[in-house]
């Protein structure tokens, strides 16, 4: 039985790039964490230690920083597409590049009720993400773009129930028709094109997800995920699929009876472990799958 080298890739993970636009007195800021991973003709490096085809990971880092000025950093999707195309086009041994980006949002400080031109505080909501896979050159090039976010913590205090579930001899959970539903949501969506106005599209998808979570009377978190995904695909015909990962942030009604205090779904214990983890993919069945879109390098998707 032969022993051979299997799939492999290498790159520079989690380069922290902050780009300040200083073209006017009112500055702008983009703050990202970018990772690059290259696939190609690198077997010799693994089998014999020959580095002649290896673009150093430090070079990948330097390119990521320089491209934030050379190409600009107004949308993380465009930036990642430019970076991935550069590695594939300029290094003959590179066949495919994976670029993963997290973006951290900042909010302007208010001074006397006015936004300050060059001071910000970090916003505390979700982290925006993008994962780009660039393969081949010229007419053979394929670009796969996955946008998304992670760590969107969202909670509704009613409008959610959980009843009629399967029970066996170990089931202790009581059915409920009125519960708190909360999650730290991860959502990732795959585009069918790169001809996208990235910024308003991101905001639009996020808005649909949040509003669906809020307004749908939920019979289960599974149902909520499907309806959120369905609403996104109905609104954007250039989204092929959307994937969710939703840890159920349990809130249990706290027993105040020992103190003679009535608790009508008003005081809860927020229990962080263990938690139910619900995942779902909502996809257009007429479109082909793109498994390479989901081959995460840093665990981003």
ZAMARGU-4260 file (C-alpha; in steps of 0.2 Angstrom, whole numbers, plus 5000, padded with zeros to 4 digits):
<rodrens>
0) 5000/5000/5000 | 5008/5016/4994 | 5009/5032/5005 | 5007/5048/4996 | 5004/5066/4999
5) 4986/5072/4999 | 4978/5088/4998 | 4988/5103/5004 | 4989/5122/5005 | 4999/5135/5014
10) 4997/5153/5018 | 4998/5168/5030 | 4983/5168/5043 | 4976/5183/5052 | 4985/5198/5045
15) 4978/5213/5055 | 4976/5227/5042 | 4969/5244/5047 | 4967/5256/5032 | 4964/5275/5036
20) 4958/5286/5022 | 4965/5303/5024 | 4960/5312/5008 | 4950/5325/5017 | 4949/5332/5034
25) 4935/5319/5038 | 4945/5302/5039 | 4938/5285/5035 | 4943/5268/5043 | 4942/5250/5037
30) 4949/5237/5050 | 4951/5219/5044 | 4959/5202/5048 | 4964/5194/5032 | 4971/5177/5028
35) 4978/5169/5012 | 4980/5151/5007 | 4988/5145/4991 | 4985/5128/4982 | 4996/5123/4968
40) 5012/5113/4963 | 5020/5112/4980 | 5023/5093/4982 | 5042/5095/4982 | 5041/5107/4997
45) 5032/5093/5007 | 5041/5078/5000 | 5059/5084/4999 | 5060/5101/5007 | 5063/5110/4991
50) 5056/5128/4993 | 5059/5134/4975 | 5041/5135/4971 | 5035/5142/4987 | 5030/5160/4989
55) 5035/5164/5007 | 5020/5167/5019 | 5029/5183/5023 | 5027/5189/5005 | 5008/5185/5006
60) 5008/5196/5022 | 5017/5210/5014 | 5005/5209/4998 | 4990/5210/5009 | 4996/5226/5018
65) 5001/5234/5001 | 4985/5230/4992 | 4975/5239/5005 | 4983/5255/4998 | 4987/5250/4980
70) 4970/5243/4976 | 4960/5251/4990 | 4949/5244/5004 | 4932/5250/5001 | 4923/5233/5001
75) 4931/5217/5008 | 4924/5207/4994 | 4933/5217/4980 | 4949/5218/4990 | 4949/5199/4992
80) 4946/5196/4974 | 4960/5208/4969 | 4972/5199/4981 | 4967/5181/4976 | 4969/5186/4957
85) 4986/5193/4961 | 4993/5177/4968 | 4986/5166/4954 | 4991/5177/4940 | 5009/5182/4946
90) 5015/5166/4954 | 5016/5152/4940 | 5015/5138/4953 | 4999/5144/4961 | 4983/5137/4954
95) 4971/5143/4967 | 4970/5156/4981 | 4958/5157/4996 | 4956/5174/5004 | 4946/5175/5020
100) 4942/5192/5028 | 4934/5197/5044 | 4929/5216/5046 | 4928/5225/5062 | 4916/5240/5062
105) 4919/5257/5070 | 4907/5271/5075 | 4911/5289/5075 | 4913/5297/5092 | 4900/5311/5095
110) 4907/5328/5101 | 4894/5341/5106 | 4881/5331/5096 | 4892/5330/5080 | 4902/5316/5073
115) 4920/5318/5075 | 4931/5318/5059 | 4944/5306/5065 | 4939/5297/5081 | 4929/5281/5083
120) 4924/5268/5095 | 4922/5250/5091 | 4905/5244/5087 | 4899/5229/5097 | 4887/5220/5084
125) 4892/5207/5071 | 4908/5204/5063 | 4906/5205/5044 | 4915/5191/5034 | 4920/5186/5016
130) 4928/5171/5009 | 4935/5171/4991 | 4941/5157/4981 | 4950/5162/4965 | 4955/5148/4953
135) 4964/5148/4936 | 4968/5162/4924 | 4961/5171/4909 | 4945/5162/4902 | 4948/5148/4914
140) 4946/5158/4929 | 4933/5155/4942 | 4929/5167/4956 | 4918/5161/4971 | 4912/5174/4983
145) 4905/5169/5000 | 4899/5184/5011 | 4892/5184/5028 | 4893/5188/5046 | 4896/5180/5063
150) 4893/5183/5081 | 4876/5192/5078 | 4868/5191/5095 | 4849/5192/5093 | 4835/5189/5106
155) 4816/5189/5106 | 4807/5189/5122 | 4791/5181/5115 | 4784/5174/5099 | 4793/5158/5100
160) 4788/5141/5106 | 4794/5123/5107 | 4781/5109/5108 | 4776/5092/5101 | 4794/5086/5101
165) 4799/5067/5102 | 4800/5061/5119 | 4808/5045/5127 | 4813/5039/5144 | 4826/5052/5146
170) 4816/5067/5141 | 4814/5080/5155 | 4811/5095/5145 | 4794/5103/5147 | 4785/5110/5131
175) 4782/5128/5131 | 4772/5140/5120 | 4780/5156/5126 | 4799/5156/5127 | 4814/5168/5125
180) 4823/5163/5109 | 4841/5169/5107 | 4856/5165/5097 | 4874/5171/5092 | 4870/5169/5073
185) 4883/5164/5059 | 4876/5167/5041 | 4886/5164/5025 | 4879/5166/5008 | 4886/5161/4991
190) 4885/5173/4976 | 4883/5167/4958 | 4892/5183/4951 | 4905/5196/4956 | 4894/5210/4948
195) 4887/5215/4965 | 4885/5231/4974 | 4893/5224/4989 | 4889/5237/5003 | 4870/5239/5001
200) 4869/5220/4997 | 4876/5216/5014 | 4865/5228/5023 | 4850/5222/5014 | 4853/5204/5018
205) 4856/5208/5036 | 4840/5218/5037 | 4830/5203/5030 | 4837/5191/5042 | 4834/5202/5057
210) 4817/5206/5052 | 4812/5188/5049 | 4819/5183/5065 | 4808/5197/5074 | 4792/5195/5065
215) 4790/5176/5062 | 4781/5167/5076 | 4793/5153/5078 | 4788/5135/5081 | 4807/5130/5082
220) 4824/5138/5078 | 4825/5126/5064 | 4810/5134/5056 | 4816/5151/5059 | 4833/5147/5050
225) 4824/5141/5035 | 4812/5156/5033 | 4826/5168/5035 | 4836/5159/5021 | 4821/5158/5010
230) 4817/5177/5012 | 4835/5181/5007 | 4835/5170/4991 | 4818/5177/4986 | 4825/5195/4988
235) 4842/5192/4979 | 4842/5181/4964 | 4861/5181/4963 | 4862/5172/4980 | 4864/5153/4976
240) 4863/5147/4994 | 4864/5153/5012 | 4870/5143/5027 | 4867/5146/5045 | 4874/5140/5062
245) 4864/5145/5077 | 4869/5140/5094 | 4853/5141/5105 | 4857/5153/5119 | 4845/5145/5132
250) 4836/5156/5144 | 4827/5146/5158 | 4814/5154/5169 | 4822/5156/5186 | 4813/5148/5201
255) 4808/5162/5213 | 4795/5152/5223 | 4807/5150/5238 | 4806/5168/5241 | 4787/5170/5238
260) 4790/5179/5222 | 4779/5176/5207 | 4789/5174/5190 | 4778/5175/5175 | 4792/5173/5162
265) 4801/5189/5168 | 4817/5183/5177 | 4828/5170/5168 | 4845/5161/5170 | 4855/5164/5154
270) 4864/5147/5153 | 4879/5147/5140 | 4883/5128/5141 | 4878/5116/5135 | 4868/5123/5121
275) 4858/5116/5106 | 4867/5120/5090 | 4856/5121/5075 | 4863/5122/5057 | 4854/5123/5040
280) 4857/5127/5022 | 4844/5135/5011 | 4849/5133/4992 | 4841/5134/4975 | 4840/5117/4969
285) 4843/5121/4951 | 4860/5127/4954 | 4876/5116/4956 | 4885/5115/4972 | 4902/5123/4975
290) 4910/5113/4988 | 4927/5123/4987 | 4917/5138/4993 | 4916/5130/5010 | 4934/5123/5012
295) 4938/5135/5026 | 4956/5139/5030 | 4954/5148/5047 | 4937/5141/5052 | 4929/5157/5045
300) 4915/5147/5036
</rodrens>
